[in-house]
Amino acid sequence: MEKDKVLNYIKDVLENMPADWLRLTTHRLDIYNEQLAKTQFLEQFEALFEKRDAETAALCALPTAFDYIRLGHPLSSVLEWAIARLHQLKPENVISFSSRTMPVLAVLRKNLLDQKNTRIVYTGALPDFFDAEVLKHVYGYKFDLEHVGKLEDVTEFNGSTIFFSQEDEIGHADLPPAIDFYVSVHSQLGSIILVNGEQNNGYVSEIQHVRRRESIAMTPANCFAALQQLIGKSSSDKEERNAAANNAQVQDLIKEITGTSSDALLGSSGLSMQYAIMMGLVHDALEKHAGKAIKFVVPPNCYGGTNDQARRIAAILDNVEVVDLLVDRDHNMVQSIDTVLEKIASQDAVPYIIAEIPTNPRVEVPDLVKLREVLRKARKTASGEVAVDPVFILDQTFCPNVQFVSRDGILSTIRTISYVSGSKFPSGGKVTAGYCVANTKAEALLEKIEKHLRLCDNEATDLQVKILAEQLPSMNQRIEAAYRNTREFVNFIKETLPEAKINFVSEELAQEGFTPSVFSLDLPTKGNTHEEREAYKRSLNNKLINMMITEIPHESKYCVSYGQLKGSYWTIPATSTQGTTKEADKDYIARVSLSPDMDLELHKKVFSDFVEQI
């Protein structure tokens, strides 16, 4: 009876759901409470279920679910809720992944930190990409593998038992007490992990965190297909996707855009790509520089996902440490890199530098000639030996059109890897996929990076690649159009509110090709103490953002976004991208990003109204 109620309701939901659930990486950004993002959607969805209300208007009014599609989205939430209902579990105990291995790695990570035994039980054969030796040697994970004929053969175990099921049957799982985690794998759609037993509830947030930082949730399209399968209906997506042709087209487009010659690597998200880069470089260092410490040099106020991921890797590997790189406000990136590299060289350690250009949120570009010189400077260890040269890992999401890593690029003489979050300009906000390229000096590193991208099963899906193939051809034109809107709006703000401090690229940098469409805004403040001035500024920030969203609801959204096809996006970085950044390093300034298609005159009018009220 309960099963029929659930499946019939899901059937109605799929017929009536808002189109945005399938098409966008985020839904209803105007109804977004970050503190409630993990719970609010399902609480209201559950209330609709109790009333059997599956009308489109009711579903459309549901708030944002989780965060982009990394931590979750409406369809992943509905899929997890339905499976939980069918197995008498709490919805949070069912977690979907686009990857088929990351849920297993999430349990292994927590058990490594907790010094708890892990057993992975499976029937049939493990997939080719599951490399147990690399997981033990590079990631430091500890586990036993046990093949069984059938689930009933699983015996008791002192520790956690993960059952790895490859039955391609969505929603089916047997949960005997001997199984702590049931990982249901579908060859085309991803995987779903069921957390069994109250004693394992402490794993839920840890598994979700892995999904948010090192992987993504099952994609909207694949969740839709999974839900269709769950209700006994074949997927309505009959479109033939020529995966090989789309991939070839994307490869050619990325080579043209970046000026590189080797194939790019395509990940399910920017952070999935970054994770493969970091673990691939750790693997390379273990082989080429055995016994040496590995130092990831990361700006402490850069994008929160980068910061958090780097520190999470350092937390589980004794030979890896994160070193702060001060790049914003009164700090010069070039000078900071020089100081840090001298210290790392003296320690005879392996330096990997992760940096955003332009920086976030202050949109600064270092002197690139000086940057090149400081990166290629020969350095010595304390004993006078030649120090390991750095690998520069460049996040150029804000300027994917600049050819940093081309054969003649400014960084061609330094081992440089560049990556981009495809959820921004490459896809126009339609998918989260990311890509990675290397210059000639760093090409050899791509093999290790690709190995870890496959091991984590974090490669871009066929649909993600198809959308990149559709969107990449117009990317540079969209970047140029969005930059023109942004320059005009920035100039308007300067005229209308000259006391405001604006961080944006100079006209000279724009002439060199740095044409981002994001800027940060430090509004004028007042007060007798630093605390009073900071509180006033934060209040003013929120007033401006609320006015923009309220008065231009069809275009303005509260979100950390960039490169969207339409509208504008407003946020305060400390509340979002800098969510994991140390409090002292947070930058409570407004960040604004504009698109190529927006009503610029209306934005100017609302800003003028705002100025009149302060």
Sequence and secondary structure as in RCSB ss.txt:
>XXXX:A:sequence
MEKDKVLNYIKDVLENMPADWLRLTTHRLDIYNEQLAKTQFLEQFEALFEKRDAETAALCALPTAFDYIRLGHPL
SSVLEWAIARLHQLKPENVISFSSRTMPVLAVLRKNLLDQKNTRIVYTGALPDFFDAEVLKHVYGYKFDLEHVGK
LEDVTEFNGSTIFFSQEDEIGHADLPPAIDFYVSVHSQLGSIILVNGEQNNGYVSEIQHVRRRESIAMTPANCFA
ALQQLIGKSSSDKEERNAAANNAQVQDLIKEITGTSSDALLGSSGLSMQYAIMMGLVHDALEKHAGKAIKFVVPP
NCYGGTNDQARRIAAILDNVEVVDLLVDRDHNMVQSIDTVLEKIASQDAVPYIIAEIPTNPRVEVPDLVKLREVL
RKARKTASGEVAVDPVFILDQTFCPNVQFVSRDGILSTIRTISYVSGSKFPSGGKVTAGYCVANTKAEALLEKIE
KHLRLCDNEATDLQVKILAEQLPSMNQRIEAAYRNTREFVNFIKETLPEAKINFVSEELAQEGFTPSVFSLDLPT
KGNTHEEREAYKRSLNNKLINMMITEIPHESKYCVSYGQLKGSYWTIPATSTQGTTKEADKDYIARVSLSPDMDL
ELHKKVFSDFVEQI
>XXXX:A:secstr
 HHHHHHHHHHHHHHH  THHHH SS  TTS  GGGTTTHHHHHHHHHHHTT   HHHHHTS   SSTTTT  HH
HHHHHHHHHHHTT  GGGEEEESSSSHHHHHHHHHHHHHT  EEEEESS   TT  HHHHHHTS    EEEE SS
GGG    SSEEEEEE    TT     TT SEEEEEETTTEEEEEE SGGGGGGHHHHHHHHHHHS    HHHHHH
HHHHHTT   S      HHHHHHHHHHHHHHHHT  S  EEESSHHHHHHHHHHHHHHHHHHHSTT  EEEEE T
TS HHHHHHHHHHHHH TTEEEEE   STT  HHHHHHHHHHHHHHTT EEEEEEESS TTT     HHHHHHHH
H   B TTS B    EEEEE TT TTS TTSTTSTTTTS EEEEEETTTTTTTTS   EEEEE GGGGGGHHHHH
HHHHHTT B  HHHHHHHHHHGGGHHHHHHHHHHHHHHHHHHHHHH TTSEEE   HHHHHTT   SEEEEE   
  SSHHHHHHHHHHHHHHHHHHHHHHSTTTEEES   S SSSEEEE GGGTTTTTS GGG    EEEEE SSS H
HHHHHHHHHHHHT 
